[in-house]
Amino acid sequence: MSQNDQEGKAPVRGLQDVVAGETRVSYVDGVNGMLIYNGYDVRELAEHTTFDEVVYLSWYGQLPTRSELASFRARLVSEMRLPSQVISMIRLAPAGAHPMDVLRTAVSALSMFDPESGDMSPAANERKLVRLLAQVMTIIADMHRVRSNESVVSPDPGLDIGDNFLYMFRGRQPDEEEKKAFDQLLLLHLDHGFNASTFAARVTASTLADMHAALATAIGTLKGSLHGGANERVMEMLDEIDHVDMVDSYIQGMLDNGKRIMGFGHRVYRVEDPRARVLRHWSERLCHRAAMADLYAISHRIEQVVLAQKGIYPNVDFYSATVQHALGIPRQYFTTLFAASRTAGWLAHVMEQYADNRLIRPTSKYIGGWNRKVVPIAERG
Ligand code: CMC
């Protein structure tokens, strides 16, 4: 490409509105505030189905029958074991290491112990879908237990994957309301079009790298505070606000200083994020139950003030923070839970990419100058 070829080519900043591929997994309707998973409205799925049913939908294109779900659940739970070397690696991580870094590293390590990691046949990839989702859940739960000096908890074959995760993480069975809230939290995070981490996973898959590589890529991408890392930042903001009366001046101060309010705004939604609406309900319910009503009141006031001041709405990360906090999940783990659910979506996209692959390789506008003459190092002073 020459200097002339570059004329008139303007890059689209942040690839906004660029249609970069096709997917059946999900559609984000930013104008009407809807999220569709494989043809179904996510709010309807949240009301009538469970996370594992929707995982099945994402991977196999249809909701399972009762018997299909039973065998799918059994398969997921049976794959929740980790190689002992990976548990040892988790134990070796420094106490201050962020759980997202440990998760990414553990997923990378799994590839070395999975005899099928390099087998790209559709049958092996299908087995890895199930195994990787199950193992990601266990990595997060075991990491928390090990780092809290508590013994790891084996999965209960009678529980589905979401309930098992909460049981293994906290060491006690969730009650019915906790189950419902947690399951919906997982379901709502499962997929979201060509978000940054999903796109990153598809780029990696498009080189025909294996599923472990694509998953590690996605986890690394989710960590940032403009993406999944926002939920942890929301909790840090809530820490700084002692009382609901402080909200207006706190938010005004942030905006006056050009700071972003974490958990607000979205590239695609111009109206309310449908996931935030469901999670607001659970935040209110669980905060009241956990004697944290003040926290919900502060959150709700933040929502009102940001909408009035900036005209922007909460995204999925805003109320996910208080839902997880009220469920007793430490904030450093918030983004790992996002990752656990999104693993199902990422892997669905990876399978789509493999099924109809062409290397994802865009071009760039070169701004590095032209016709510079090389001065040999001896003459550069
Ligand atoms: N707080 C204050 N102002 C904001 C915010 C916010 N959270 N989000 C957007 N804006 C303003 C921004 O300052 C800009 O204003 P102006 O035109 O006056 O300069 C305008 O809105 C457009 O912002 P943008 O950065 O061009 O929008 P974007 O589409 O590139 O950014 C975003 C999307 C999600 C990165 C952004 O809204 C943001 O930084 N939000 C906070 C972080 C966050 O909550 N991330 C989670 C995203 S959703 C779920 C997920 O992926 O995890």
Residues whose N, C-alpha, C, O or C-beta is under 5 A from the ligand:
A	BS01	CMC	S225 L226 H227 G228 A230 K259 R260 I261 M262 G263 F264 G265 H266 R267 N315 V316 D317
